[in-house]
Amino acid sequence: MSGWWDDAVVYEVYPRSFADADGDGVGDLRGIIARLPYLASLGVEGLWLTPFQRSPQEDQGYDISDYCDVDPLFGTLADFDELLASAHAHGLRVLVDIVPNHTSVENPLFEAAVAAGPGSPERDLFVFRRGRGEASELPPNNWLSVFGGPAWHRAAPGSQTDPEWYLHLFSPGQPDWNWENPRVGDYFERVLRFWFDRDVDGIRVDVAHGLFKAEGLPDSPTVPTVIDGLRSNPLAMDQEPVHDVYRHWRRVADSYSPSRLLVGEVNLPPERSARYTRPDELHQTFAFAFIKLGWDAASWQEVGAQLARVRDETGSSPSWALENHDIVRTATRFGGGARGRRRARAALAALLGLPGAVYVFQGQELGLPEVDVPLADRVDPMWHHGGVSRDGARIPLPWSADADGAHGFSPSTGERSWLPTPEGWGRFSVETQEGSDDSSLALFRRATARRSDLHASGRFSTGEGVSWRADDGGTAARDTPVRLIARRSGGVSVVVAMGDGPVVLPPGELLFSSEPLIEGLLPPDATAWVG
């Protein structure tokens, strides 16, 4: 089934760091409402809101304790309803983040499970097991948490009568649901319908390849790493019964008019991820093999070709992204400094020229770099449990050049922002970039406008495939010119100059360029669309 999402540009809003209306140093729903005109001006079709539901905020909201309410940190349910209505009035769709793999230790159902004790129906909603060793002093198996350390925690530490541990693939504050119990599926159907009934346009599914675990929970034959723990432990992820869940969710989504979007975070190789977007399952998954790339033409070609093969075999198209709240920002990942920012511009322009949906992380349109947050200010549980911090991509957005209120993120009389803004952050601000036709923000707006025009004219067609090629650009220019070409089946080519020299464009009309041409050549670290 086709829908608005097929070729949409969707903007990820991380509420904590987007805009703070009440001055407490944390972004909120009313801050988003106030900035909706800005979001509409970007030319995006949708907004994905990361979790704002009730949560003790151990994992910045991905430990949800009540899936059907708003955490007071962000506002009220009435604020959300106003945000949704105002977004729709601005022509923007809204996606809500749902976390079905795990919940919070403060979820009343988990609190009841701990209190009820071993063997109770309450505990069967979660994954409780007796520990190993004579006194149950060892975890039930050797699985590691993604955040570091064992993936198990004692239900009642020190108890002589409760030998059980509970499974948490993430932090100890995030116990995993037991999807073998049908009551869990019923619970989440009510959650879906709660948001769909409020007229939400879709759901982003966190850790969509999770939910079920291998029967018997055997030891993993490999020792997972912290960052890639779920992919390197296939016993904890990508179990076959998960597909029946999404087949049911798809029937629920399609029962609404218009149909609601289901997009999954599926951190698996392309051939496995594609199985989640079969015609009766999720509409989209993120192309995780792409999101981790550096600035290297051969790697882009290899991954792009792999995704193209999967598309030809399954009919599923990836949803392109290069940044999100868990990933080092591209301006830093692609080399840092002025050149890294130029490459980040070119990469974003390349994605916007490809067929299919594109997901953009807030601040990517500004070319924000990763920030090295001082050790004392880091709050990411991955840092405290496993020594890896994602805080650097989550710094509050700079709205104004002036440093007051964390550069306009908060009222000038407000509290210090929840993560500190670095010196000089104002030079990346919306206010500063609004005044320059050469800014990353201006480039992004030109690209989305051109993309929209090309869709309207039929030059960019829904459902196109793409072929990938990297070569030397066919020129004897200085240093090493490398040309990456992603050719849409409709005839438009996306050309990226990824080496140290300019490259020759293929024949055709120049539709868009991230940088001015130099004597007909595309300069290094630039992208052009040619049709």
DOLUMTI-861587 format. One record per residue (C-alpha): residue in three letters; x, y, z. Coordinates in steps of 0.001 Angstrom, whole numbers, plus 500000, padded with zeros to 6 digits. Example, Ala and Ser with C-alpha at 12.3 -4.5 7.8 and 13.67 -1.06 7.14 Angstrom:
2
ALA512300495500507800;SER513670498940507140;
//
This chain:
531
MET500000500000500000;SER501437503382498987;GLY501051506414501189;TRP502341509894501972;TRP505396508309503550;ASP506769506682500380;ASP508900509693499414;ALA508516511833502517;VAL511187513823504323;VAL510609513219508036;TYR512272515347510731;GLU513231513700514010;VAL512424515898517012;TYR514277514988520216;PRO512002516901522611;ARG514553517243525419;SER516840519251523164;PHE514534520991520698;ALA512995523991522489;ASP512295524735526154;ALA509204526891526712;ASP508918526782530508;GLY512544527577531362;ASP513430524440533301;GLY516353523650530996;VAL514615520718529301;GLY512772520936525996;ASP509022520366526047;LEU505894520050523919;ARG505021523730524137;GLY508492524529522875;ILE507796522359519826;ILE504421524062519295;ALA506114527477519253;ARG508599526298516616;LEU506164524593514246;PRO506364527469511728;TYR510116526844511508;LEU509582523123510974;ALA507023523803508255;SER509498526168506559;LEU511987523311506142;GLY509833521606503523;VAL509506518354505473;GLU506314516286505433;GLY506429514689508855;LEU507757514873512406;TRP508958511917514434;LEU508802512681518162;THR511108510572520321;PRO509511509472523627;PHE507687512098525659;GLN505544509601527581;ARG505759509130531350;SER509199507880532348;PRO511751508127535145;GLN514132509228532360;GLU516854506689533082;ASP517366506406529319;GLN516048509865528411;GLY512514508567527909;TYR513154505201526274;ASP512232503652529626;ILE508487504280529429;SER506412503713532560;ASP503037504773531069;TYR502672504503527298;CYS499416506464527197;ASP500297509665529015;VAL502729512585528764;ASP505541512944531261;PRO505110516190533258;LEU508687517051532261;PHE507350517664528742;GLY503835518891529470;THR500371517362529431;LEU498199515262527165;ALA496315518465526325;ASP499621519972525168;PHE500172516977522922;ASP496691517272521429;GLU497370520940520696;LEU500723520083519137;LEU499131517435516921;ALA496332519729515774;SER498745522589515087;ALA501149520320513207;HIS498306519097511015;ALA497284522707510391;HIS500852523356509174;GLY500631520354506832;LEU502886518165508984;ARG502209514545509948;VAL503262513289513390;LEU504848509971514386;VAL504996508819518012;ASP507797506594519330;ILE506701503311520946;VAL509069500974522812;PRO507639497415522777;ASN510801495481523691;HIS511147496865527196;THR509499499170529694;SER510510500887532952;VAL510969499424536418;GLU508429502094537426;ASN505718500670535176;PRO502992499636537663;LEU502799496238535962;PHE506482495580536634;GLU506238496854540186;ALA503338494430540712;ALA505412491617539192;VAL508282492172541599;ALA505889492291544536;ALA503948489193543454;GLY506958486892543555;PRO508135483840541570;GLY505592481844539584;SER502944484563539615;PRO500881485650536589;GLU502230489147537152;ARG505808487984536591;ASP504842486165533414;LEU504408489539531701;PHE508205489907531874;VAL511248487652531506;PHE512035486362535005;ARG514272483353535519;ARG515973481618538431;GLY519699482355538570;ARG522466479806538276;GLY524539478570541196;GLU523467477028544479;ALA522118480323545803;SER521009481715542421;GLU523985484042542706;LEU524796483968538974;PRO522756485341536053;PRO520579482814534179;ASN522783482995531049;ASN525794484824529636;TRP523940487535527710;LEU525288491070527958;SER523336494293528054;VAL523808496739525188;PHE524752499273527857;GLY527414497023529357;GLY527477494299531997;PRO525113491335532379;ALA521661491561530802;TRP520152490343534084;HIS519331491957537417;ARG518153490389540661;ALA514439490935541237;ALA515015491299544991;PRO518739491678545688;GLY519754489991548954;SER516478488082549282;GLN516703484537550648;THR513279483625549234;ASP513318485177545745;PRO515949483523543517;GLU514826485172540284;TRP516514487622537943;TYR514818489726535255;LEU516116490259531719;HIS517062493765530528;LEU518784493978527149;PHE519407497643527872;SER519801499286531302;PRO518684497593534556;GLY515895500191534634;GLN514419498751531403;PRO513017495233531952;ASP512098493272528819;TRP508503492282528163;ASN507627488605527726;TRP506037488539524286;GLU505322484818524651;ASN502438485917526895;PRO499424487008524753;ARG498502489597527397;VAL501536491625526317;GLY500280491740522737;ASP496839492821523948;TYR498447495550526054;PHE500317497005523084;GLU497311496860520793;ARG495572499139523288;VAL498611501435523215;LEU498549501627519402;ARG494855502350519312;PHE495198505009522014;TRP497502507071519800;PHE495815506229516504;ASP492466507260517986;ARG494003510645518843;ASP494741511010515088;VAL498489510349515239;ASP499742509603511717;GLY502062506757512567;ILE504317504917514970;ARG508091504564515021;VAL508885501203516636;ASP511994501165518828;VAL514146498002518658;ALA511544496516516318;HIS513642493390515797;GLY513495492632519513;LEU510500491344521503;PHE511018487558521280;LYS514027485638522577;ALA515352482202521639;GLU513448479368523276;GLY515033478302526550;LEU517294481393526682;PRO520517479434526028;ASP523983480919526446;SER525213482944523502;PRO528001481183521582;THR529708484573521118;VAL530406487324523615;PRO528523490415522387;THR530197493797522279;VAL528594496767524014;ILE527715498845520944;ASP526720495975518678;GLY525437493660521402;LEU522055492906519868;ARG523404492090516404;SER526192489920517784;ASN523760487958519969;PRO521186486522517555;LEU519497484647520408;ALA518195487932521816;MET516880489438518573;ASP515242488746515200;GLN513257485698516276;GLU510647484478513800;PRO507509485074515931;VAL508140488830515861;HIS506791488959512306;ASP503352487825513439;VAL503257490813515800;TYR503813493247512946;ARG501329491465510730;HIS498763492105513446;TRP499890495698513922;ARG499641496255510169;ARG496010495097510244;VAL495386497547513076;ALA497121500397511208;ASP495212499645507990;SER491890499587509828;TYR492141503383510192;SER491364505833507440;PRO493797507011506306;SER496094504115507147;ARG498700504812509824;LEU502423504440509135;LEU504568501813510895;VAL508335502399510663;GLY510777500170512492;GLU514212500563513980;VAL515691497283512747;ASN519441497204513318;LEU520161494173511148;PRO521921493466507838;PRO519808494559504846;GLU518683491063503852;ARG517286490474507361;SER515882493958507825;ALA513973493706504519;ARG511897490840505898;TYR510212493314508258;THR508805495278505329;ARG507056492474503515;PRO503674493629502170;ASP501740492703505308;GLU504239493917507929;LEU505913497293508618;HIS505789499960505931;GLN509410501032506416;THR512644500287508276;PHE515739502443508550;ALA518751501503506404;PHE521129500890509299;ALA523922499652507069;PHE523903503139505530;ILE523630505188508697;LYS527004503986509976;LEU529040504869506869;GLY532019507198506840;TRP533080509401503927;ASP534275506694501561;ALA532982506105498038;ALA533757502386497979;SER531789501783501187;TRP528836503833499951;GLN528853501877496695;GLU529097498508498458;VAL526273499213500916;GLY524151500970498298;ALA524490498011495926;GLN523591495622498729;LEU520447497610499531;ALA519570497718495819;ARG519861493919495564;VAL517607493477498571;ARG515075495858497061;ASP515045493915493791;GLU514564490640495669;THR511918491753498167;GLY510343494885496719;SER511070496783499950;SER512709500203499855;PRO514960501531502633;SER514285504722504516;TRP517462506769504182;ALA519137508397507169;LEU522646509450508150;GLU521996510786511646;ASN519791510179514663;HIS519957510681518419;ASP522192507597518849;ILE524769508307516120;VAL527806510620515940;ARG526861513616513809;THR528045513506510206;ALA529945516818510325;THR532248515126512838;ARG532048511576511486;PHE533101512774508040;GLY536297514429509257;GLY535294517394511400;GLY535983521069510922;ALA535030523014507810;ARG535590520038505530;GLY533500517723507673;ARG530648520238507596;ARG530930520537503809;ARG530814516761503465;ALA527791516617505761;ARG526013519092503452;ALA526899516997500419;ALA525775513768502098;LEU522415515216503096;ALA521897516564499569;ALA522734513104498214;LEU520103511433500396;LEU517479513968499370;GLY518155513036495739;LEU517543509310496271;PRO514180507560495769;GLY512271506805498941;ALA511828508396502353;VAL514536510408504118;TYR514733510841507901;VAL516611513904509172;PHE517743514426512770;GLN517122517833514321;GLY520115520111513786;GLN521282518164510743;GLU519839520940508603;LEU522174523310510506;GLY525249521133510006;LEU525732520736513758;PRO528907518895514778;GLU529254516339517547;VAL530098517915520914;ASP532648516496523340;VAL530550516852526490;PRO532633517306529674;LEU532782514095531696;ALA531029515644534684;ASP528067516681532520;ARG527425513372530750;VAL524083511763531552;ASP523743508985528963;PRO523291505624530741;MET525458504025528048;TRP528310506176529334;HIS527768505186532954;HIS527249501477532211;GLY529482500883529198;GLY531752503879528653;VAL530099505072525415;SER528288508420525352;ARG525587509576522951;ASP525255512968524652;GLY527326514744522002;ALA524569514438519391;ARG521874515584521823;ILE523043519107522677;PRO520137521614522746;LEU519487523310519411;PRO520912526825519043;TRP518131529138517977;SER519874532493518459;ALA523403533851518135;ASP523218535350521619;ALA524344532984524386;ASP521403533819526693;GLY519136530865527436;ALA521528528387525796;HIS521323530354522540;GLY517553530721522600;PHE516817527128523563;SER515326528344526885;PRO514022531691528104;SER516961533860529153;THR515762533699532773;GLY515526529899532741;GLU517610527172534316;ARG520851525844532837;SER520101523486529933;TRP520140519770530734;LEU523255519381528577;PRO525609522377528358;THR526049524219525072;PRO529690524712524048;GLU531439528003523443;GLY530723529354519973;TRP527539527311519555;GLY525700530427518376;ARG527535530458515045;PHE525491527403514058;SER522201528935515214;VAL519036529231513176;GLU519207533014513551;THR522734533168512145;GLN522005530828509260;GLU518727532534508344;GLY520836535512507284;SER523041533611504817;ASP522175532176501421;ASP525256529947501683;SER524330528366505022;SER523527524700505598;LEU519987525734506502;ALA519503527609503220;LEU520918524646501296;PHE518542522246503022;ARG515525524403502198;ARG516600524691498556;ALA517071520927498351;THR513668520038499827;ALA511966522623497598;ARG513727521257494499;ARG512899517709495543;SER509227518660495878;ASP509220520342492453;LEU510804517278490831;HIS508229514977492426;ALA505435517232491180;SER506864517229487648;GLY507307513453487600;ARG511131513600487367;PHE511338511905490778;SER508972508932490633;THR507696506861493534;GLY509031503309493639;GLU512186503835491613;GLY515239501694492189;VAL518818502936492273;SER522143501582490994;TRP525505502563492483;ARG528936503101490926;ALA532206504661492077;ASP534943505665489614;ASP537783508141489098;GLY535596510811487557;GLY537287510699484153;THR539528513721484735;ALA543227514282485291;ALA542587516932487939;ARG544972517242490874;ASP545122514731493710;THR542554511931493583;PRO539132512645492085;VAL536553510013493064;ARG533026510098491710;LEU530163508256493373;ILE527080507947491184;ALA523721506726492417;ARG521495506479489348;ARG517747506370489817;SER515884504048487451;GLY513934507085486252;GLY517094508563484780;VAL518254511066487412;SER521777510565488784;VAL523052511697492186;VAL526766512474491845;VAL529031512952494878;ALA532646514150494622;MET534220512107497416;GLY537922512429496609;ASP540351515348496788;GLY539716516667493290;PRO536729517872491257;VAL534815515396489092;VAL533089515489485726;LEU529310515356485754;PRO527569512832483489;PRO525592514240480542;GLY522263515809481368;GLU520558518794482928;LEU521932520035486254;LEU518941519867488599;PHE520617520747491884;SER524102521227493319;SER525207521574496931;GLU528128523794495828;PRO528739525941492721;LEU530454524164489836;ILE534061525014488998;GLU534456525377485217;GLY531794522732484724;LEU533298520351487288;LEU531725519372490596;PRO534150520459493354;PRO535350518069496077;ASP532881517280498858;ALA529838518355496867;THR526741516692495438;ALA524793517289492230;TRP521563515879490815;VAL521743515431487045;GLY518825514331484862;
//
